[in-house]
């Protein structure tokens, strides 16, 4: 699928990592960090960034356990930016309540809500809300089927194993348009096929290794969509990044914070700690977008073309980071990186 340069979407994602105070270098309170995330979203909107997506986690290093609540706050202080998630863990939630909450955000924001559904890379929400991890796959299969029915904005009749029974039930608030829904995929072919079956757009979570290895997933999505007689929506991707005035400064921030975050996750999942060689590989050839605006823009333009995506979201703030560095990444992304990526892609398109 050829890249439509004029309609590329550029987003920012945050998992809600609790930030650090610029002066004391101490970890902020959850309350302060949440208020800062609202300021970050407001800045992104002012810079003309297309989307901000908030992760859902229920762990000590993250402040956002209720993304829709933060998005509702953002709806009141932003004008144009799409207000999304990355992701909403549908498996451990109630599809009806998820629909109602995001329909509410959509109404408050004048149609700017976007919910990204996922099974959950982190699993702490399952025991927290009374679900058995042995049912991990079945839960998502059933709940996305119910959610798909709710999108019709009509009375629902439903009976399931893990969900409530509904008989000609209305769900509110009613919307004048269909709620914007995406599906986040971490690398499962079954997830790609499922999204295609329901006609949902896909976002690829590419957090390590060479991004081009995900290109077959886009081909699979297009083939599956054709088989199910569904539209093959443009596919997006998100990856971690740090942008600073120089490559050296960005690498220092990423090594101190991004490495820490990935090592913590790796320790829980049996991965080895990241060494410097691996870190440099991820920046040069892998899935980290770390450096000056020009360095990051060059890599983004290259990967957008090679992977074949129409949306790119930069995951910022991993490991917490100093608040000033988070703001700086957002500022440089909106002011310099996004325009430069478009320029590079236009030049490459003209050469072709």
C-alpha contacts under 8 A as a table, 3 or more apart, distances in Angstrom:
res1	aa1	res2	aa2	distance
1	X	308	X	6.64
2	X	308	X	7.18
3	X	8	X	7.83
3	X	305	X	6.92
3	X	308	X	6.61
3	X	309	X	7.05
3	X	310	X	6.41
4	X	7	X	5.56
4	X	8	X	6.30
4	X	310	X	7.02
5	X	8	X	5.37
5	X	342	X	6.62
5	X	345	X	6.91
5	X	346	X	7.03
7	X	310	X	7.52
8	X	310	X	5.09
8	X	311	X	5.72
9	X	50	X	6.10
9	X	51	X	7.71
9	X	310	X	6.29
9	X	311	X	4.47
9	X	312	X	6.40
10	X	49	X	6.20
10	X	50	X	5.48
10	X	51	X	6.62
10	X	311	X	5.79
10	X	312	X	5.15
10	X	313	X	5.75
10	X	338	X	7.14
11	X	49	X	6.12
11	X	50	X	5.50
11	X	51	X	4.33
11	X	52	X	5.60
11	X	53	X	7.46
11	X	311	X	7.49
11	X	312	X	6.13
11	X	313	X	4.19
11	X	314	X	6.34
12	X	44	X	7.95
12	X	49	X	7.68
12	X	51	X	6.22
12	X	52	X	4.84
12	X	53	X	6.30
12	X	313	X	5.00
12	X	314	X	4.90
12	X	315	X	5.88
12	X	316	X	6.95
12	X	330	X	7.90
13	X	52	X	5.66
13	X	53	X	4.61
13	X	54	X	5.84
13	X	55	X	7.47
13	X	86	X	6.92
13	X	238	X	7.81
13	X	313	X	6.19
13	X	314	X	5.93
13	X	315	X	4.48
13	X	316	X	6.26
14	X	17	X	7.26
14	X	52	X	7.96
14	X	53	X	6.52
14	X	54	X	5.27
14	X	55	X	6.14
14	X	86	X	7.98
14	X	315	X	5.54
14	X	316	X	5.61
14	X	317	X	6.45
14	X	318	X	7.61
15	X	54	X	5.83
15	X	55	X	4.29
15	X	56	X	6.79
15	X	57	X	7.43
15	X	62	X	6.80
15	X	64	X	7.20
15	X	86	X	7.69
15	X	315	X	7.79
15	X	317	X	7.88
15	X	318	X	7.46
16	X	34	X	7.76
16	X	37	X	7.45
16	X	54	X	6.88
16	X	55	X	6.50
16	X	56	X	7.91
16	X	62	X	5.01
16	X	63	X	5.19
16	X	64	X	5.12
16	X	317	X	7.77
17	X	61	X	5.75
17	X	62	X	4.34
17	X	63	X	6.18
17	X	64	X	7.94
17	X	317	X	6.42
17	X	318	X	6.14
17	X	319	X	6.03
17	X	320	X	4.73
18	X	27	X	6.91
18	X	28	X	6.52
18	X	29	X	7.65
18	X	30	X	6.62
18	X	33	X	5.67
18	X	61	X	5.96
18	X	62	X	5.44
18	X	63	X	5.71
18	X	319	X	7.70
18	X	320	X	4.92
19	X	27	X	6.10
19	X	28	X	5.87
19	X	33	X	5.97
19	X	317	X	7.51
19	X	319	X	7.88
19	X	320	X	4.11
19	X	321	X	5.41
19	X	322	X	5.90
19	X	323	X	5.81
20	X	25	X	5.57
20	X	26	X	5.40
20	X	27	X	4.32
20	X	28	X	5.34
20	X	320	X	6.22
20	X	321	X	5.74
20	X	322	X	4.58
20	X	323	X	5.92
21	X	24	X	5.60
21	X	25	X	4.92
21	X	26	X	5.50
21	X	27	X	6.22
21	X	28	X	5.95
21	X	322	X	5.92
21	X	323	X	6.18
22	X	25	X	5.57
22	X	322	X	5.45
22	X	323	X	6.01
22	X	324	X	6.39
25	X	322	X	7.13
28	X	32	X	6.20
28	X	33	X	6.00
29	X	32	X	5.32
29	X	33	X	6.17
30	X	33	X	5.10
30	X	34	X	6.11
30	X	63	X	5.48
31	X	34	X	5.34
31	X	35	X	6.45
32	X	35	X	5.14
32	X	36	X	6.22
33	X	36	X	5.00
33	X	37	X	6.28
33	X	63	X	6.85
34	X	37	X	5.08
34	X	38	X	6.61
34	X	63	X	6.33
34	X	64	X	7.24
34	X	70	X	7.76
35	X	38	X	5.25
35	X	39	X	6.58
36	X	39	X	4.91
36	X	40	X	6.17
37	X	40	X	4.87
37	X	41	X	6.25
38	X	41	X	5.13
38	X	42	X	6.22
38	X	70	X	7.08
38	X	73	X	7.13
38	X	74	X	5.94
39	X	42	X	4.99
39	X	43	X	6.18
40	X	43	X	5.11
40	X	44	X	6.22
40	X	327	X	6.65
40	X	330	X	7.56
41	X	44	X	5.02
41	X	45	X	6.26
41	X	52	X	6.60
41	X	74	X	6.76
41	X	78	X	7.76
42	X	45	X	5.14
42	X	46	X	6.32
42	X	74	X	6.99
42	X	77	X	6.40
42	X	78	X	5.68
43	X	46	X	5.05
43	X	47	X	6.24
43	X	330	X	7.60
43	X	331	X	7.67
44	X	47	X	5.13
44	X	48	X	6.46
44	X	49	X	5.44
44	X	52	X	7.53
44	X	81	X	7.67
44	X	330	X	6.55
44	X	331	X	7.61
44	X	334	X	7.08
45	X	48	X	5.22
45	X	49	X	5.76
45	X	50	X	7.53
45	X	78	X	6.09
45	X	79	X	7.00
45	X	80	X	6.39
45	X	81	X	5.23
46	X	49	X	7.71
46	X	78	X	7.87
47	X	331	X	7.34
47	X	334	X	5.39
47	X	335	X	6.66
48	X	80	X	7.75
48	X	81	X	7.28
48	X	334	X	6.79
49	X	52	X	7.81
49	X	81	X	6.57
49	X	334	X	5.99
50	X	80	X	7.72
50	X	81	X	5.21
50	X	82	X	6.12
51	X	81	X	5.32
51	X	82	X	4.51
51	X	83	X	6.17
51	X	84	X	6.95
52	X	81	X	6.97
52	X	82	X	6.32
52	X	83	X	5.57
52	X	84	X	5.95
52	X	85	X	7.71
53	X	83	X	6.30
53	X	84	X	4.33
53	X	85	X	4.27
53	X	86	X	5.31
53	X	87	X	7.94
54	X	64	X	7.62
54	X	67	X	5.83
54	X	84	X	6.39
54	X	85	X	4.44
54	X	86	X	5.32
54	X	87	X	7.14
55	X	64	X	6.88
55	X	67	X	6.62
55	X	85	X	5.67
55	X	86	X	4.60
55	X	87	X	5.23
55	X	88	X	6.99
56	X	64	X	5.86
56	X	65	X	5.11
56	X	66	X	6.43
56	X	67	X	6.05
56	X	85	X	7.67
56	X	86	X	7.27
56	X	87	X	6.21
56	X	88	X	5.98
56	X	89	X	7.05
57	X	62	X	6.35
57	X	63	X	7.79
57	X	64	X	6.18
57	X	65	X	5.03
57	X	122	X	7.49
57	X	124	X	7.86
57	X	125	X	7.56
58	X	62	X	7.09
58	X	64	X	7.58
58	X	65	X	5.38
58	X	124	X	6.44
58	X	125	X	6.41
59	X	62	X	5.78
59	X	124	X	7.52
60	X	63	X	7.50
61	X	319	X	7.91
61	X	320	X	7.92
62	X	65	X	7.65
64	X	67	X	5.92
64	X	70	X	7.84
66	X	69	X	5.62
66	X	70	X	6.93
67	X	70	X	5.23
67	X	71	X	6.11
67	X	85	X	6.71
67	X	88	X	7.87
68	X	71	X	4.87
68	X	72	X	6.07
68	X	85	X	7.91
68	X	101	X	6.72
68	X	102	X	6.65
68	X	105	X	7.01
69	X	72	X	5.09
69	X	73	X	6.54
70	X	73	X	5.09
70	X	74	X	6.29
71	X	74	X	4.82
71	X	75	X	6.02
71	X	83	X	6.11
71	X	84	X	7.46
71	X	105	X	6.90
72	X	75	X	4.98
72	X	76	X	6.85
72	X	105	X	5.42
72	X	108	X	7.02
72	X	109	X	7.66
73	X	76	X	5.51
73	X	77	X	7.05
74	X	77	X	5.27
74	X	78	X	5.92
74	X	83	X	7.69
75	X	78	X	5.63
75	X	79	X	7.54
75	X	83	X	7.54
75	X	105	X	7.18
75	X	108	X	6.22
75	X	109	X	4.74
76	X	108	X	7.51
76	X	109	X	7.14
78	X	81	X	6.80
79	X	109	X	7.86
80	X	112	X	7.56
81	X	112	X	7.06
82	X	112	X	4.81
82	X	113	X	6.06
82	X	114	X	6.80
83	X	112	X	5.80
83	X	113	X	4.86
83	X	114	X	5.84
84	X	113	X	5.84
84	X	114	X	4.34
84	X	115	X	5.37
84	X	116	X	6.83
85	X	88	X	6.04
85	X	114	X	6.83
85	X	115	X	5.43
85	X	116	X	5.34
86	X	115	X	7.87
86	X	116	X	5.72
86	X	117	X	7.75
86	X	184	X	7.10
87	X	115	X	7.57
87	X	116	X	5.13
87	X	117	X	5.65
87	X	118	X	5.64
87	X	120	X	7.45
87	X	184	X	6.49
88	X	115	X	6.88
88	X	116	X	5.87
88	X	117	X	5.07
88	X	118	X	5.95
88	X	120	X	7.83
89	X	92	X	6.07
89	X	93	X	6.71
89	X	117	X	6.28
89	X	118	X	5.19
89	X	119	X	5.54
89	X	120	X	5.24
90	X	93	X	5.06
90	X	94	X	7.08
90	X	95	X	6.69
90	X	98	X	7.69
90	X	117	X	5.97
90	X	118	X	6.07
90	X	119	X	6.33
90	X	120	X	7.97
90	X	140	X	6.64
90	X	143	X	6.86
90	X	144	X	7.41
91	X	94	X	7.99
91	X	118	X	7.51
91	X	119	X	5.61
91	X	120	X	7.53
91	X	126	X	7.96
91	X	136	X	7.16
91	X	139	X	5.23
91	X	140	X	4.69
91	X	143	X	6.58
92	X	125	X	6.24
92	X	126	X	5.47
92	X	129	X	6.57
92	X	131	X	6.59
92	X	139	X	7.70
93	X	97	X	7.71
93	X	98	X	7.13
93	X	129	X	7.80
94	X	97	X	5.30
94	X	98	X	6.14
94	X	143	X	7.73
94	X	163	X	7.53
95	X	98	X	5.00
95	X	99	X	6.06
95	X	143	X	6.05
95	X	144	X	7.53
95	X	146	X	6.74
95	X	147	X	5.45
96	X	99	X	5.15
96	X	100	X	6.17
96	X	147	X	7.10
96	X	150	X	7.47
96	X	171	X	7.44
97	X	100	X	5.01
97	X	101	X	6.03
98	X	101	X	5.24
98	X	102	X	6.24
99	X	102	X	5.38
99	X	103	X	5.91
99	X	147	X	7.21
99	X	150	X	7.28
99	X	151	X	7.98
100	X	103	X	5.08
100	X	104	X	6.13
100	X	171	X	7.08
100	X	172	X	6.09
100	X	173	X	6.55
101	X	104	X	5.12
101	X	105	X	6.43
102	X	105	X	4.87
102	X	106	X	5.98
102	X	113	X	6.55
102	X	114	X	7.53
102	X	115	X	6.90
102	X	179	X	7.92
103	X	106	X	4.93
103	X	107	X	6.21
103	X	113	X	7.62
103	X	172	X	7.82
103	X	173	X	6.33
103	X	174	X	7.51
103	X	175	X	6.88
103	X	179	X	6.85
104	X	107	X	5.13
104	X	108	X	6.21
104	X	173	X	6.55
105	X	108	X	5.04
105	X	109	X	6.00
105	X	112	X	7.88
105	X	113	X	5.89
106	X	109	X	5.24
106	X	110	X	6.01
106	X	111	X	4.63
106	X	112	X	5.56
106	X	113	X	4.48
106	X	114	X	7.79
106	X	179	X	7.54
107	X	110	X	5.27
107	X	111	X	5.95
107	X	175	X	7.30
108	X	111	X	7.69
109	X	112	X	5.39
109	X	113	X	6.86
113	X	179	X	7.37
113	X	180	X	6.69
114	X	179	X	7.01
114	X	180	X	4.79
114	X	181	X	5.73
114	X	182	X	7.39
115	X	180	X	6.47
115	X	181	X	5.07
115	X	182	X	6.27
116	X	181	X	5.78
116	X	182	X	4.46
116	X	183	X	5.11
116	X	184	X	6.09
117	X	181	X	7.35
117	X	182	X	6.23
117	X	183	X	4.78
117	X	184	X	6.02
118	X	140	X	7.98
118	X	183	X	6.01
118	X	184	X	5.27
118	X	185	X	7.05
119	X	136	X	7.61
119	X	137	X	7.82
119	X	140	X	6.10
120	X	123	X	6.20
121	X	186	X	7.88
122	X	125	X	7.71
123	X	126	X	5.79
123	X	133	X	7.79
124	X	127	X	6.28
124	X	128	X	6.42
125	X	128	X	4.91
125	X	129	X	6.05
126	X	129	X	5.54
126	X	130	X	6.11
126	X	131	X	4.72
126	X	132	X	6.40
126	X	133	X	6.47
127	X	130	X	4.87
127	X	131	X	5.36
127	X	132	X	6.60
127	X	133	X	7.74
128	X	131	X	7.61
131	X	135	X	7.71
132	X	135	X	5.62
132	X	136	X	7.22
133	X	136	X	4.96
135	X	138	X	5.29
135	X	139	X	5.78
136	X	139	X	5.54
136	X	140	X	6.79
137	X	140	X	5.50
137	X	141	X	6.29
138	X	141	X	5.10
138	X	142	X	6.18
139	X	142	X	5.47
139	X	143	X	6.06
139	X	162	X	6.71
140	X	143	X	5.13
140	X	144	X	5.84
141	X	144	X	5.65
141	X	145	X	6.37
142	X	145	X	5.24
142	X	146	X	6.48
142	X	160	X	7.11
142	X	161	X	7.91
142	X	162	X	7.35
142	X	163	X	7.80
143	X	146	X	5.11
143	X	147	X	6.06
143	X	163	X	7.29
144	X	147	X	4.87
144	X	148	X	5.98
145	X	148	X	5.17
145	X	149	X	6.60
146	X	149	X	5.19
146	X	150	X	6.43
146	X	158	X	7.38
147	X	150	X	5.03
147	X	151	X	6.53
148	X	151	X	5.40
148	X	152	X	7.52
148	X	198	X	7.20
149	X	152	X	5.84
149	X	156	X	6.96
150	X	153	X	5.79
150	X	154	X	7.08
150	X	156	X	6.75
150	X	171	X	7.69
151	X	154	X	7.91
151	X	178	X	6.32
151	X	179	X	6.59
152	X	178	X	7.19
153	X	171	X	7.43
153	X	174	X	6.62
153	X	175	X	7.24
153	X	178	X	7.46
154	X	170	X	6.52
154	X	171	X	7.74
155	X	168	X	4.89
155	X	169	X	4.78
155	X	170	X	4.53
155	X	171	X	7.15
156	X	166	X	6.47
156	X	167	X	6.40
156	X	168	X	4.92
156	X	169	X	4.97
156	X	170	X	6.53
157	X	165	X	7.53
157	X	166	X	4.92
157	X	167	X	4.33
157	X	168	X	4.88
157	X	169	X	6.46
158	X	164	X	7.72
158	X	165	X	5.44
158	X	166	X	4.88
158	X	167	X	6.49
159	X	163	X	7.12
159	X	164	X	6.50
159	X	165	X	4.43
159	X	166	X	6.45
160	X	163	X	5.20
160	X	164	X	6.62
160	X	165	X	6.66
166	X	169	X	5.83
171	X	174	X	7.14
175	X	178	X	6.95
175	X	179	X	7.73
181	X	200	X	6.62
181	X	201	X	7.35
182	X	200	X	5.70
182	X	201	X	5.02
182	X	202	X	5.76
182	X	203	X	6.96
183	X	195	X	6.50
183	X	200	X	6.47
183	X	201	X	6.25
183	X	202	X	4.96
183	X	203	X	6.13
184	X	202	X	5.96
184	X	203	X	4.83
184	X	204	X	6.07
184	X	205	X	6.83
185	X	188	X	6.72
185	X	191	X	6.30
185	X	192	X	6.94
185	X	202	X	6.84
185	X	203	X	6.07
185	X	204	X	5.05
185	X	205	X	6.01
186	X	204	X	5.99
186	X	205	X	4.96
186	X	206	X	7.00
187	X	191	X	7.85
187	X	204	X	7.43
187	X	205	X	7.61
187	X	214	X	7.73
187	X	217	X	8.00
188	X	191	X	5.26
188	X	192	X	6.67
189	X	192	X	5.07
189	X	193	X	6.31
189	X	217	X	6.93
189	X	220	X	7.76
190	X	193	X	5.14
190	X	194	X	6.08
191	X	194	X	5.06
191	X	195	X	6.19
192	X	195	X	5.30
192	X	196	X	6.31
192	X	202	X	7.38
192	X	217	X	7.04
192	X	220	X	7.29
192	X	221	X	5.79
193	X	196	X	5.09
193	X	197	X	6.15
193	X	220	X	7.46
193	X	221	X	6.30
193	X	224	X	5.85
193	X	225	X	7.84
194	X	197	X	5.05
194	X	198	X	6.58
195	X	198	X	5.40
195	X	199	X	6.11
195	X	200	X	5.10
195	X	201	X	6.94
195	X	202	X	6.88
196	X	199	X	4.88
196	X	200	X	6.00
196	X	201	X	7.56
196	X	221	X	6.08
196	X	222	X	7.85
196	X	224	X	5.85
196	X	225	X	4.82
196	X	228	X	7.27
196	X	230	X	6.81
196	X	232	X	7.37
197	X	200	X	7.78
197	X	224	X	7.15
197	X	225	X	6.47
197	X	228	X	5.69
197	X	230	X	6.97
198	X	230	X	7.56
199	X	225	X	7.10
199	X	230	X	5.33
199	X	231	X	6.20
199	X	232	X	7.51
199	X	233	X	7.93
200	X	233	X	7.47
201	X	232	X	7.62
201	X	233	X	5.27
201	X	234	X	6.79
201	X	235	X	6.39
202	X	233	X	7.70
202	X	234	X	7.74
202	X	235	X	5.30
202	X	236	X	6.39
203	X	235	X	5.95
203	X	236	X	4.54
203	X	237	X	5.14
203	X	238	X	7.20
204	X	214	X	7.92
204	X	235	X	7.57
204	X	236	X	6.06
204	X	237	X	4.43
204	X	238	X	6.34
205	X	237	X	5.87
205	X	238	X	5.27
205	X	239	X	6.57
206	X	209	X	7.82
206	X	211	X	6.47
206	X	214	X	7.97
206	X	237	X	6.60
206	X	238	X	5.95
206	X	239	X	5.37
206	X	287	X	6.45
207	X	238	X	7.65
207	X	239	X	5.29
207	X	240	X	6.46
207	X	287	X	5.67
207	X	288	X	7.42
208	X	211	X	7.68
208	X	282	X	6.84
208	X	286	X	6.19
208	X	287	X	5.00
208	X	288	X	7.40
209	X	282	X	6.52
209	X	285	X	7.74
209	X	286	X	4.68
209	X	287	X	5.81
210	X	213	X	6.05
210	X	282	X	7.74
210	X	285	X	6.13
210	X	286	X	4.34
210	X	287	X	6.21
211	X	214	X	5.88
211	X	215	X	7.78
211	X	286	X	6.34
211	X	287	X	6.08
211	X	303	X	7.09
211	X	307	X	6.79
212	X	215	X	5.39
212	X	303	X	7.44
212	X	306	X	6.42
212	X	307	X	5.18
213	X	216	X	6.91
214	X	217	X	5.39
214	X	218	X	7.12
214	X	307	X	6.91
215	X	218	X	5.33
215	X	219	X	6.69
215	X	306	X	7.97
215	X	307	X	5.13
215	X	308	X	7.08
216	X	219	X	4.97
216	X	220	X	6.08
217	X	220	X	4.90
217	X	221	X	6.07
218	X	221	X	5.00
218	X	222	X	6.28
218	X	235	X	6.94
218	X	308	X	7.85
219	X	222	X	5.21
219	X	223	X	6.27
220	X	223	X	5.15
220	X	224	X	6.00
221	X	224	X	5.13
221	X	225	X	6.01
221	X	232	X	7.09
222	X	225	X	5.17
222	X	226	X	6.30
222	X	232	X	5.36
223	X	226	X	5.22
223	X	227	X	6.28
224	X	227	X	4.98
224	X	228	X	6.23
225	X	228	X	5.19
225	X	229	X	5.92
225	X	230	X	4.81
225	X	231	X	6.02
225	X	232	X	5.46
226	X	229	X	4.92
226	X	230	X	6.03
226	X	231	X	7.26
226	X	232	X	7.28
227	X	230	X	7.65
234	X	309	X	6.67
234	X	310	X	5.66
234	X	311	X	7.77
235	X	308	X	7.86
235	X	309	X	5.22
235	X	310	X	5.92
235	X	311	X	6.72
236	X	309	X	5.11
236	X	310	X	5.61
236	X	311	X	4.22
236	X	312	X	5.78
236	X	313	X	7.79
237	X	309	X	6.82
237	X	311	X	6.27
237	X	312	X	5.22
237	X	313	X	6.31
238	X	312	X	5.71
238	X	313	X	4.47
238	X	314	X	5.76
238	X	315	X	6.57
239	X	287	X	6.02
239	X	288	X	6.48
239	X	289	X	7.39
239	X	313	X	6.67
239	X	314	X	5.50
239	X	315	X	5.56
240	X	287	X	6.96
240	X	288	X	5.31
240	X	289	X	6.30
240	X	314	X	5.78
240	X	315	X	4.41
240	X	316	X	6.21
240	X	318	X	7.48
241	X	254	X	7.82
241	X	288	X	5.45
241	X	289	X	4.32
241	X	290	X	5.16
241	X	314	X	5.90
241	X	315	X	5.86
241	X	316	X	5.75
242	X	250	X	5.72
242	X	251	X	7.72
242	X	253	X	7.31
242	X	254	X	6.28
242	X	289	X	6.43
242	X	290	X	4.75
242	X	291	X	6.57
242	X	316	X	6.42
242	X	317	X	7.73
242	X	329	X	6.03
243	X	250	X	5.56
243	X	289	X	7.76
243	X	290	X	5.78
243	X	291	X	5.26
243	X	292	X	5.63
243	X	293	X	6.30
243	X	296	X	7.25
243	X	328	X	7.24
243	X	329	X	4.69
243	X	332	X	6.71
243	X	333	X	7.17
244	X	247	X	6.93
244	X	249	X	6.06
244	X	250	X	4.90
244	X	291	X	6.18
244	X	292	X	5.25
244	X	293	X	7.10
244	X	325	X	7.64
244	X	328	X	6.67
244	X	329	X	6.24
244	X	332	X	7.33
245	X	249	X	6.98
245	X	250	X	7.48
245	X	291	X	7.77
245	X	292	X	5.20
245	X	293	X	7.12
246	X	249	X	5.36
246	X	250	X	6.36
246	X	291	X	6.19
246	X	292	X	4.60
247	X	250	X	5.24
247	X	251	X	6.10
247	X	290	X	7.18
247	X	291	X	3.98
247	X	292	X	4.86
247	X	295	X	7.40
248	X	251	X	5.19
248	X	252	X	6.24
248	X	291	X	7.12
249	X	252	X	5.18
249	X	253	X	6.42
249	X	291	X	7.54
250	X	253	X	5.25
250	X	254	X	6.15
250	X	290	X	5.89
250	X	291	X	4.95
250	X	292	X	6.90
251	X	254	X	5.01
251	X	255	X	5.92
251	X	290	X	6.29
251	X	291	X	6.43
252	X	255	X	5.17
252	X	256	X	6.16
253	X	256	X	5.25
253	X	257	X	6.05
253	X	258	X	7.54
253	X	321	X	7.39
254	X	257	X	5.31
254	X	258	X	4.73
254	X	259	X	6.46
254	X	290	X	7.22
255	X	258	X	5.91
255	X	259	X	5.15
255	X	260	X	7.47
255	X	279	X	7.75
256	X	259	X	6.20
256	X	260	X	6.38
257	X	260	X	5.02
257	X	261	X	6.24
257	X	318	X	6.38
257	X	319	X	4.53
257	X	320	X	6.75
257	X	321	X	6.04
258	X	261	X	5.14
258	X	262	X	6.22
258	X	318	X	5.18
258	X	319	X	5.32
259	X	262	X	5.17
259	X	263	X	5.92
259	X	274	X	6.71
259	X	279	X	7.84
259	X	319	X	7.77
260	X	263	X	5.15
260	X	264	X	6.21
260	X	319	X	6.20
261	X	264	X	5.27
261	X	265	X	6.48
261	X	318	X	6.34
261	X	319	X	4.70
262	X	265	X	5.16
262	X	266	X	5.94
262	X	274	X	7.78
263	X	266	X	4.82
263	X	267	X	5.96
263	X	271	X	7.89
263	X	272	X	7.60
263	X	273	X	5.22
263	X	274	X	6.48
264	X	267	X	5.21
264	X	268	X	6.60
265	X	268	X	5.30
265	X	269	X	6.33
266	X	269	X	5.00
266	X	270	X	5.72
266	X	271	X	4.39
266	X	272	X	6.43
266	X	273	X	6.76
267	X	270	X	5.36
267	X	271	X	5.89
267	X	272	X	7.01
267	X	273	X	7.32
268	X	271	X	7.75
274	X	278	X	6.17
274	X	279	X	6.52
275	X	278	X	5.44
275	X	279	X	6.23
276	X	279	X	4.94
276	X	280	X	6.13
277	X	280	X	5.27
277	X	281	X	6.21
278	X	281	X	4.98
278	X	282	X	6.24
279	X	282	X	5.26
279	X	283	X	6.50
280	X	283	X	5.13
280	X	284	X	6.11
281	X	284	X	5.12
281	X	285	X	5.49
281	X	286	X	6.00
282	X	285	X	5.50
282	X	286	X	3.74
282	X	287	X	5.40
282	X	288	X	5.29
283	X	286	X	5.81
283	X	287	X	6.70
283	X	288	X	4.80
283	X	289	X	6.03
283	X	290	X	6.03
284	X	288	X	7.91
289	X	296	X	5.47
289	X	299	X	7.12
289	X	300	X	7.42
289	X	314	X	7.94
290	X	295	X	7.59
290	X	296	X	6.09
291	X	294	X	7.77
291	X	295	X	5.51
291	X	296	X	5.69
292	X	295	X	5.22
292	X	296	X	6.20
293	X	296	X	5.26
293	X	297	X	5.92
293	X	332	X	6.46
293	X	333	X	7.11
293	X	336	X	6.12
293	X	337	X	5.23
294	X	297	X	5.08
294	X	298	X	6.05
294	X	336	X	7.99
294	X	337	X	6.86
294	X	340	X	7.50
295	X	298	X	5.34
295	X	299	X	6.45
296	X	299	X	5.28
296	X	300	X	6.03
296	X	337	X	6.92
297	X	300	X	5.04
297	X	301	X	6.03
297	X	337	X	5.12
297	X	338	X	7.15
297	X	340	X	6.08
297	X	341	X	5.11
298	X	301	X	5.37
298	X	302	X	6.27
298	X	341	X	6.84
298	X	344	X	7.44
299	X	302	X	5.08
299	X	303	X	6.13
300	X	303	X	5.21
300	X	304	X	5.96
300	X	341	X	6.75
301	X	304	X	5.24
301	X	305	X	6.34
301	X	341	X	5.26
301	X	342	X	7.62
301	X	344	X	6.54
301	X	345	X	6.14
302	X	305	X	5.39
302	X	306	X	6.13
303	X	306	X	4.92
303	X	307	X	5.67
303	X	308	X	7.72
304	X	307	X	5.56
304	X	308	X	5.54
304	X	309	X	5.44
304	X	310	X	7.35
304	X	312	X	7.47
305	X	308	X	5.09
305	X	309	X	7.13
305	X	345	X	7.99
309	X	312	X	7.27
315	X	318	X	7.38
316	X	326	X	6.90
316	X	329	X	7.28
316	X	330	X	7.91
317	X	320	X	5.38
317	X	321	X	5.82
317	X	326	X	5.69
318	X	321	X	6.91
321	X	325	X	6.62
321	X	326	X	6.66
322	X	325	X	5.36
322	X	326	X	6.56
323	X	326	X	5.15
323	X	327	X	6.36
324	X	327	X	5.16
324	X	328	X	6.09
325	X	328	X	4.88
325	X	329	X	6.19
326	X	329	X	5.25
326	X	330	X	6.47
327	X	330	X	5.19
327	X	331	X	6.10
328	X	331	X	5.00
328	X	332	X	6.06
329	X	332	X	5.36
329	X	333	X	5.94
330	X	333	X	5.11
330	X	334	X	6.19
331	X	334	X	5.43
331	X	335	X	5.95
332	X	335	X	5.17
332	X	336	X	5.30
332	X	337	X	6.32
333	X	336	X	5.76
333	X	337	X	4.69
333	X	338	X	6.01
334	X	337	X	6.28
334	X	338	X	5.76
334	X	339	X	7.69
335	X	338	X	6.95
335	X	339	X	7.07
336	X	339	X	5.76
336	X	340	X	6.06
337	X	340	X	5.11
337	X	341	X	6.05
338	X	341	X	5.19
338	X	342	X	6.43
339	X	342	X	5.28
339	X	343	X	6.26
340	X	343	X	4.94
340	X	344	X	6.12
341	X	344	X	5.13
341	X	345	X	6.15
342	X	345	X	5.16
342	X	346	X	6.14
343	X	346	X	5.18
343	X	347	X	6.28
344	X	347	X	5.18
344	X	348	X	6.18
345	X	348	X	5.02
345	X	349	X	5.96
346	X	349	X	4.97
346	X	350	X	6.12
347	X	350	X	5.17
347	X	351	X	6.26
348	X	351	X	5.10
348	X	352	X	6.28
349	X	352	X	5.12
